[in-house]
Amino acid sequence: MALDKAALAHIAALARIRVSEAELDPLAEELSRILSWVEQLNQVDTAGVKPMASVAATGLPMRGDEVSDGGRRDEILGSAPRTARGFFIVPKAVE
Amino acid sequence: MSDGSLLALSLAEARDGLVGKSFSARELALAYNDAIARAEPLNAYITPTPDRALAMADAADRRLARGEGLPLDGIPIAVKDLYCTKGVLTTAASHILDGFRPPYESTVTEKLWQAGAVMLGKTNLDEFAMGSSNMTSYYGPVENPWRRPGDNRPLVPGGSSGGSAAAVAARAALAATGTDTGGSIRQPASFCGIVGLKPSYGRCSRWGVVAFASSLDHPGPMTRTVRDAAIMLRTMAGHDPKDSTSAPLPVPDFEAALTGDVRGLRVGIPKEYRHDGMRVEIEAAWHDAGQWLREAGAEVVEITLPLTKHALPTYYIIAPAEASSNLARYDGVRFGLRVEADGLEDMYELTRAAGFGAEVRRRVLIGTYVLSAGYYEAYYLKAQRVRALIAREFAEAFKNVDCILTPIAPSAAFGIGEQSDDPVEMYLNDVFTVPASLAGVPAISVPVGLLEGLPIGVQIIGRAFDEETVLRVAGVLESVAQFQCLPSFLAGDRA
């Protein structure tokens, strides 16, 4: 399945990565080559096989619903590019 | 002891020398700090931490003087810059993590420091561990300390743990941590002539390791000897409640598994690993290794793993899918790089466009595509089904054999800039390492010979959580191979 320019633009928007107009065609071609290469998996008969998300044999471990950490607001905000008064600052998102 | 002879010691020898007070942890740390400075042209480190190394070495010396030495007291270790280290720049070799100093320490590095190890610094890697040559690092390529005889052109160290491999091989680290998602410990170990162990999935905690593909990421040791790998793994391993996939199993004394005795062990040679266009030297090294094990009393048998050729495309669907999800967190809001814009969506898109390199962008886009509506079933679930069959195929094989012997990579180290621009060509580097990654079983690379003067390793793959057999077999291969060739650049050599 070849990926065309419009499909690539859609994927890039979903991935929140700006791709310039000039890059769309070459990138679509490159990704199409990778996709046609992985399509060889269609040769494998997987009828009735359950998809494997992880090799970890255990189910999800459970723990008590107790607070074990916290109170680190300033440490966490310390890594952020922009903060003010204990908050992350982002560009205006509501008109 | 001179710097050169200190740097030549293995981890096991350094440990014994420190306990026997032949030298101090401070002397050892000073020798390595100097070596790192001399090895600077290799670009193996992104951030050396010499002051921290000396402070940690002094603390180790105080414990050793009191006779209260810890298992790794005074052992100088480099950390792949994918492990979060508290207060120390952690980059994942990506522009998007600019300036990130984590407020926490990864579980594996915390275990190493709790055991007395000394932190030398953070090593270079492919961006977000995505690559097989260390060429995708935002901080520039790493040079392999090896050169082809009579040819001074720089070679890649392999990847993604290329900085760790180059540092250990050049004696600019006694040992290092790596991570392996599709071969990122084993392939650079082979390219640099050292030992690299990918443990079983779940053996070492992933907590605090920058995530690439969560169901495939394996922290593990990179060392100069098999014994050193066993020593490192014992400290790095263990259950961690902070990683829900961490295995709640006891940690064996891996060093005790190195008995040198493989009599009666059944070793499988999978015929599907014979590859068209494989270099004759690689096939010969593989064959020799089988012969050595036979002579040591093992029973070597041919086996079949028919799905081998489908492992690589399976991996290149699952790993990008998981990466696209994991890398969604880099949004310019909470840490790292931010490109300012008037609107929130523009800020996200411009930050991620500027912050991710070409290979990371490629994989995030592929991953987004295979997870998107309409393609999820055809690509992602299909790959997960093939993965289930590959894991089953290994489980079946291990009913008949105790371990599997294969090559590590189709080639030895190649030149910086020599490789193809075609991503699929680059992905073929992982053809022999990816199957064990998908199955989550332990696998080691051990150097056994040379190809045109460059090191090549072979791989031992074992049953899940049977690192002991893997290490035992690797130990026998190491002692027969007597691989004592050294790279052309050694940081201990004074000009």
HADDOCK unambig.tbl for C-alpha pairs under 7 A between the chains (distance, minus, plus):
assign (segid A and resid 11 and name CA) (segid B and resid 365 and name CA) 6.43 0.50 0.50
assign (segid A and resid 11 and name CA) (segid B and resid 368 and name CA) 6.43 0.50 0.50
assign (segid A and resid 11 and name CA) (segid B and resid 369 and name CA) 6.12 0.50 0.50
assign (segid A and resid 12 and name CA) (segid B and resid 365 and name CA) 6.45 0.50 0.50
assign (segid A and resid 15 and name CA) (segid B and resid 365 and name CA) 6.64 0.50 0.50
assign (segid A and resid 15 and name CA) (segid B and resid 368 and name CA) 6.35 0.50 0.50
assign (segid A and resid 16 and name CA) (segid B and resid 348 and name CA) 6.15 0.50 0.50
assign (segid A and resid 16 and name CA) (segid B and resid 349 and name CA) 4.69 0.50 0.50
assign (segid A and resid 17 and name CA) (segid B and resid 349 and name CA) 4.42 0.50 0.50
assign (segid A and resid 17 and name CA) (segid B and resid 350 and name CA) 6.77 0.50 0.50
assign (segid A and resid 17 and name CA) (segid B and resid 352 and name CA) 5.37 0.50 0.50
assign (segid A and resid 17 and name CA) (segid B and resid 353 and name CA) 5.11 0.50 0.50
assign (segid A and resid 18 and name CA) (segid B and resid 349 and name CA) 4.83 0.50 0.50
assign (segid A and resid 18 and name CA) (segid B and resid 350 and name CA) 5.79 0.50 0.50
assign (segid A and resid 18 and name CA) (segid B and resid 353 and name CA) 5.37 0.50 0.50
assign (segid A and resid 31 and name CA) (segid B and resid 366 and name CA) 6.89 0.50 0.50
assign (segid A and resid 34 and name CA) (segid B and resid 424 and name CA) 6.49 0.50 0.50
assign (segid A and resid 38 and name CA) (segid B and resid 313 and name CA) 4.64 0.50 0.50
assign (segid A and resid 41 and name CA) (segid B and resid 310 and name CA) 6.44 0.50 0.50
assign (segid A and resid 46 and name CA) (segid B and resid 385 and name CA) 6.17 0.50 0.50
assign (segid A and resid 46 and name CA) (segid B and resid 386 and name CA) 6.66 0.50 0.50
assign (segid A and resid 49 and name CA) (segid B and resid 385 and name CA) 5.73 0.50 0.50
assign (segid A and resid 50 and name CA) (segid B and resid 385 and name CA) 5.88 0.50 0.50
assign (segid A and resid 51 and name CA) (segid B and resid 381 and name CA) 5.95 0.50 0.50
assign (segid A and resid 51 and name CA) (segid B and resid 384 and name CA) 4.54 0.50 0.50
assign (segid A and resid 51 and name CA) (segid B and resid 385 and name CA) 4.16 0.50 0.50
assign (segid A and resid 51 and name CA) (segid B and resid 388 and name CA) 6.32 0.50 0.50
assign (segid A and resid 52 and name CA) (segid B and resid 384 and name CA) 4.94 0.50 0.50
assign (segid A and resid 52 and name CA) (segid B and resid 385 and name CA) 6.05 0.50 0.50
assign (segid A and resid 52 and name CA) (segid B and resid 387 and name CA) 6.33 0.50 0.50
assign (segid A and resid 52 and name CA) (segid B and resid 388 and name CA) 5.13 0.50 0.50
assign (segid A and resid 53 and name CA) (segid B and resid 384 and name CA) 6.38 0.50 0.50
assign (segid A and resid 54 and name CA) (segid B and resid 215 and name CA) 5.41 0.50 0.50
assign (segid A and resid 55 and name CA) (segid B and resid 439 and name CA) 6.70 0.50 0.50
assign (segid A and resid 55 and name CA) (segid B and resid 440 and name CA) 6.18 0.50 0.50
assign (segid A and resid 56 and name CA) (segid B and resid 202 and name CA) 6.89 0.50 0.50
assign (segid A and resid 56 and name CA) (segid B and resid 245 and name CA) 5.94 0.50 0.50
assign (segid A and resid 60 and name CA) (segid B and resid 244 and name CA) 6.56 0.50 0.50
assign (segid A and resid 61 and name CA) (segid B and resid 244 and name CA) 6.30 0.50 0.50
assign (segid A and resid 75 and name CA) (segid B and resid 103 and name CA) 6.28 0.50 0.50
assign (segid A and resid 79 and name CA) (segid B and resid 100 and name CA) 6.22 0.50 0.50
assign (segid A and resid 79 and name CA) (segid B and resid 101 and name CA) 6.89 0.50 0.50
assign (segid A and resid 79 and name CA) (segid B and resid 334 and name CA) 6.46 0.50 0.50
assign (segid A and resid 79 and name CA) (segid B and resid 335 and name CA) 4.83 0.50 0.50
assign (segid A and resid 80 and name CA) (segid B and resid 333 and name CA) 6.25 0.50 0.50
assign (segid A and resid 80 and name CA) (segid B and resid 334 and name CA) 4.41 0.50 0.50
assign (segid A and resid 80 and name CA) (segid B and resid 335 and name CA) 4.34 0.50 0.50
assign (segid A and resid 80 and name CA) (segid B and resid 336 and name CA) 6.88 0.50 0.50
assign (segid A and resid 81 and name CA) (segid B and resid 333 and name CA) 6.61 0.50 0.50
assign (segid A and resid 81 and name CA) (segid B and resid 334 and name CA) 6.83 0.50 0.50
assign (segid A and resid 81 and name CA) (segid B and resid 335 and name CA) 6.12 0.50 0.50
assign (segid A and resid 81 and name CA) (segid B and resid 336 and name CA) 6.67 0.50 0.50
assign (segid A and resid 81 and name CA) (segid B and resid 338 and name CA) 6.53 0.50 0.50
assign (segid A and resid 88 and name CA) (segid B and resid 333 and name CA) 6.73 0.50 0.50
assign (segid A and resid 90 and name CA) (segid B and resid 333 and name CA) 6.67 0.50 0.50
assign (segid A and resid 90 and name CA) (segid B and resid 344 and name CA) 6.64 0.50 0.50
assign (segid A and resid 91 and name CA) (segid B and resid 342 and name CA) 5.97 0.50 0.50
assign (segid A and resid 91 and name CA) (segid B and resid 343 and name CA) 5.38 0.50 0.50
assign (segid A and resid 91 and name CA) (segid B and resid 344 and name CA) 5.13 0.50 0.50
assign (segid A and resid 92 and name CA) (segid B and resid 343 and name CA) 6.07 0.50 0.50
assign (segid A and resid 92 and name CA) (segid B and resid 344 and name CA) 6.54 0.50 0.50
assign (segid A and resid 93 and name CA) (segid B and resid 343 and name CA) 6.38 0.50 0.50
assign (segid A and resid 93 and name CA) (segid B and resid 344 and name CA) 5.69 0.50 0.50
